[in-house]
Amino acid sequence: MDLRQLEAFAAVMSAGSVTAAGKMLGRSQPTVTRAIQELEQELGFALFERSGPKVTPTHKAFMMYAEVESALLGVRNIRLRAEHIVRDENHQIKLVAISALAAGLLPAALARLPENLRPQQIQLQSMSPENVVQAVLSKTMDLGAVSLPLEHRGLDIHWIGEAPCVAVLPATSVLASYAELPMELLAQQTLITMANPYRFRRRVDKAFHDAGGPMPHMLDTNTSLVAMQMARVGLGIALVDPFTAMGVPLEGVVVRPIACNVPFFFGLISALASPLSDVTRVLIDEIAISAKVLLPHMVMHEASVHDALLQSIYAE
């Protein structure tokens, strides 16, 4: 398979028709059709079910799409890097973070960079925690911000931040009058929080277990911002990280502390033994400063206490 075929496949998946894909790529419809057919022949299975100009992706196409999208992103990064080398430029930075930090923290830190160090090319991507780690380990990204745990070999943890999660609820809720929400009251509500059982959600479950009361009814999502939007329309109370709650404010909701500390831990990571550019070194400090500005009571930990932090929150 070649790049031309993969681009055609990704364009059809995105556009929903061969005609639209051709317009996106600047190619004729027959050229795109031929590229897809060649790719299907090489793969040995159909990627699309055809009905006139419209196409419907097969199950195998969806299984292929994530890998193809990642490969095309890598090719675009190579092209960008080649352009920088040709122009003798090295003013770029590639950042990856979980959605909470990509939206609620990193833009503010980037804006703090001195004008003479601000990169001409900035790439900021939001990924799942596992994909953030993989992107840093594979060195396709310079710096990552991700929730704990971070026990992977090959990572350099620069520092770890800790701040308690918060509750987000409609401003019209009767519970909005509380300065702090007790666990026994939250246990009686419908709560909205993260579905990942190994990170933030596990700490929420542990907090209710330790409180000794009943487990509340939970609604699951994969980002704090979605949880906050669900809370805004009255579907429940969102338990979210404080960076999204404070860094991406929504109208119509209020943010309240929780009586029981449910810690949100995140680390700033890069690939072990990988040289850091001047702008990356400065940004590491600026992210810490921006986090403290947003959350003045946030606790900063050295990377060496990672295992002790995990023991404190995961030990039975």
C-alpha positions in Angstrom: 0.0 0.0 0.0 1.2 3.6 -0.6 0.4 7.0 0.7 -1.9 7.9 -2.1 -4.2 4.9 -1.3 -4.2 5.7 2.5 -5.1 9.4 1.8 -7.9 8.3 -0.4 -9.2 5.9 2.2 -9.1 8.5 5.0 -10.8 11.1 2.8 -13.7 8.8 1.9 -14.1 7.9 5.6 -14.2 11.6 6.5 -16.4 12.8 3.6 -18.8 9.9 3.2 -18.6 9.8 -0.6 -16.0 9.3 -3.2 -17.0 12.5 -5.0 -16.6 14.6 -1.9 -13.3 12.9 -1.1 -12.0 13.7 -4.6 -12.8 17.4 -4.0 -11.0 17.3 -0.6 -7.9 15.8 -2.2 -8.0 17.7 -5.5 -8.3 14.4 -7.4 -10.9 13.1 -9.8 -13.5 10.6 -8.7 -12.2 7.8 -10.8 -8.7 8.3 -9.4 -10.0 8.1 -5.8 -12.1 5.0 -6.7 -9.1 3.3 -8.3 -6.9 4.0 -5.2 -9.6 2.5 -2.9 -9.9 -0.6 -5.1 -6.2 -1.1 -5.2 -6.0 -0.8 -1.4 -8.9 -3.3 -1.0 -7.2 -5.8 -3.3 -3.9 -5.5 -1.4 -5.7 -5.9 2.0 -7.8 -8.7 0.9 -11.1 -7.3 2.2 -13.7 -4.7 1.3 -13.5 -1.3 3.0 -16.8 0.1 1.8 -20.3 -1.0 0.7 -21.3 1.0 -2.3 -24.7 2.3 -3.2 -24.5 4.8 -6.1 -22.3 7.8 -5.1 -22.6 7.1 -1.4 -20.5 4.6 0.4 -20.8 2.9 3.8 -17.7 1.9 5.7 -17.5 -1.8 6.6 -16.6 -2.9 10.2 -13.1 -3.7 8.9 -12.8 -0.1 7.6 -13.4 1.3 11.1 -10.9 -1.0 12.5 -8.3 0.3 10.0 -9.1 3.9 10.3 -7.4 4.8 13.6 -4.1 3.3 12.4 -4.3 5.0 9.0 -5.1 8.3 10.6 -2.1 7.9 12.9 0.2 7.0 10.0 -1.0 10.0 8.0 -0.4 12.3 11.0 3.2 10.9 11.2 3.7 11.6 7.5 2.5 15.2 7.9 4.9 15.7 10.9 7.8 14.4 8.7 6.9 16.8 6.0 6.7 19.7 8.5 10.0 18.7 10.0 11.6 18.5 6.6 10.4 22.0 5.8 11.8 23.3 9.1 15.2 21.7 8.3 15.2 23.2 4.8 14.6 26.7 6.3 17.0 26.0 9.1 14.3 26.5 11.6 13.8 24.7 14.9 11.1 26.9 16.4 8.4 24.3 17.0 6.9 22.3 19.8 4.6 19.3 19.8 2.4 18.8 22.9 0.0 16.1 23.8 -2.3 16.0 26.9 -5.5 14.5 28.2 -8.5 16.6 27.3 -8.7 18.2 30.8 -5.2 19.6 30.5 -5.2 20.3 26.8 -8.1 22.6 27.2 -7.8 23.9 30.8 -4.1 24.4 31.3 -1.7 24.2 28.3 -3.1 27.1 26.2 -2.5 29.4 29.2 1.0 28.1 29.6 1.8 28.6 25.9 0.5 32.2 26.1 3.0 32.8 28.9 6.1 32.0 26.8 8.3 35.0 26.1 7.9 36.4 22.6 11.4 35.5 21.6 10.8 31.8 22.6 7.3 31.4 21.3 7.4 28.7 18.6 6.2 29.5 15.1 4.8 26.0 14.9 2.7 24.7 17.8 1.0 21.4 17.8 -1.4 20.7 20.7 -3.3 17.4 20.7 -5.8 15.9 23.1 -5.7 12.1 23.6 -6.6 9.4 26.0 -4.1 8.9 28.9 -2.7 5.7 27.3 -2.2 7.4 23.9 -0.5 10.4 25.5 2.1 8.1 27.1 2.5 6.2 23.8 3.0 9.4 21.8 5.7 10.6 24.2 7.4 7.2 24.4 7.5 7.0 20.6 9.0 10.6 20.5 6.3 11.8 18.1 5.5 14.5 20.8 8.0 16.6 22.8 6.0 16.9 26.0 3.0 15.3 27.5 0.6 16.1 30.4 -1.3 13.1 31.7 -3.0 11.8 34.8 -1.4 9.2 37.0 -0.3 6.3 37.1 2.9 6.7 35.1 5.0 3.7 35.8 6.1 3.1 32.2 9.7 2.6 31.4 11.3 5.2 29.2 9.4 8.2 30.7 11.0 11.2 32.3 8.6 12.7 34.8 9.4 16.4 35.4 7.0 17.0 38.3 3.6 15.8 39.5 0.7 18.1 40.4 -2.1 17.3 42.8 -5.4 19.1 43.3 -8.8 17.9 44.6 -11.6 17.2 42.1 -14.7 19.3 42.3 -18.4 19.1 41.8 -20.1 21.0 38.9 -23.9 21.5 39.1 -26.5 23.7 37.6 -26.6 27.2 39.1 -30.4 26.7 39.7 -29.9 23.5 41.7 -30.9 23.7 45.4 -27.5 22.2 46.2 -25.8 25.3 44.7 -26.4 27.0 48.1 -23.9 24.6 49.7 -20.4 26.0 50.2 -19.1 22.4 50.2 -20.9 19.2 49.2 -20.8 16.4 51.8 -20.3 12.8 50.5 -23.5 11.6 52.1 -25.5 14.1 50.1 -23.6 13.4 46.9 -24.3 9.7 47.4 -28.0 10.4 47.0 -27.5 12.2 43.6 -27.0 11.1 40.1 -23.3 11.7 39.4 -21.5 12.1 36.1 -17.8 11.2 35.9 -15.1 9.5 34.0 -15.5 5.9 32.8 -11.8 4.8 32.9 -11.7 2.5 35.9 -7.9 2.7 36.4 -7.5 6.5 36.8 -9.8 9.3 38.0 -12.9 7.0 38.3 -11.1 4.6 40.6 -10.4 7.5 43.1 -14.0 8.5 43.0 -15.2 5.0 43.7 -12.7 4.6 46.5 -13.8 7.9 48.1 -17.4 6.7 48.3 -16.3 3.2 49.5 -14.2 4.8 52.3 -17.1 7.0 53.3 -19.1 3.9 54.2 -22.3 4.9 52.6 -24.2 3.7 49.5 -22.6 4.0 46.1 -24.4 6.7 44.0 -26.0 6.2 40.6 -23.2 7.0 38.0 -23.4 8.2 34.5 -20.2 7.7 32.5 -18.4 9.8 29.9 -14.8 10.2 28.8 -14.1 13.9 29.2 -14.7 16.4 32.0 -16.1 19.0 29.6 -18.8 16.6 28.4 -19.6 15.8 32.1 -19.9 19.5 32.8 -22.3 20.0 29.8 -24.4 17.1 31.0 -24.6 18.7 34.5 -25.5 22.0 33.0 -28.6 20.6 31.4 -29.6 18.9 34.6 -28.6 15.2 34.0 -26.7 15.1 37.3 -23.8 16.5 39.2 -20.4 16.2 37.5 -17.4 15.2 39.5 -14.5 16.4 37.4 -10.9 17.5 37.5 -10.4 21.1 38.7 -8.5 22.2 35.6 -11.5 21.8 33.3 -13.9 23.2 35.9 -11.8 26.4 36.4 -9.9 26.6 33.1 -12.9 26.1 30.8 -15.8 27.8 32.6 -19.3 27.3 31.5 -22.3 29.6 31.9 -25.2 28.3 33.9 -23.1 26.1 36.3 -21.4 26.5 39.7 -18.3 24.8 40.9 -18.2 23.5 44.5 -15.6 21.7 46.6 -16.3 18.2 47.9 -16.0 17.6 51.6 -13.9 14.4 51.0 -10.6 15.0 49.1 -10.7 13.1 45.8 -7.3 13.8 44.4 -6.5 14.5 40.8 -2.9 13.7 40.0 -1.1 14.5 36.7 2.4 14.5 35.6 4.4 16.4 33.0 6.4 13.9 30.9 8.9 13.6 28.1 10.9 10.7 26.6 13.7 9.6 28.9 17.2 10.8 27.9 15.7 12.7 25.0 17.3 16.2 24.6 14.9 19.0 25.3 14.9 22.3 23.3 15.2 25.6 25.1 11.5 26.4 24.5 10.5 23.0 26.0 12.6 23.6 29.1 11.0 27.0 29.6 7.5 25.6 28.9 7.9 23.0 31.6 8.3 25.8 34.2 5.5 27.9 32.6 3.0 25.0 32.8 3.8 24.7 36.6 3.3 28.5 37.0 0.0 28.5 35.0 -1.3 25.6 37.1 -0.6 27.4 40.3 -2.2 30.6 39.0 -5.3 28.7 38.1 -5.3 26.6 41.3 -3.3 28.4 44.0 -3.7 25.5 46.4 -2.4 22.9 44.0 0.4 20.8 45.5 3.6 20.2 43.5 5.4 16.9 44.0 8.8 15.7 42.9 8.7 12.8 40.5 10.4 10.6 43.0 7.2 10.4 45.1 5.2 8.8 42.3 5.1 5.4 43.9 4.2 6.7 47.3 1.3 8.7 45.8 0.0 5.6 44.1 0.2 3.6 47.3 -1.8 6.3 49.1 -4.7 6.2 46.7 -4.8 2.6 45.4 -3.9 0.7 48.6 -6.9 -1.2 49.9 
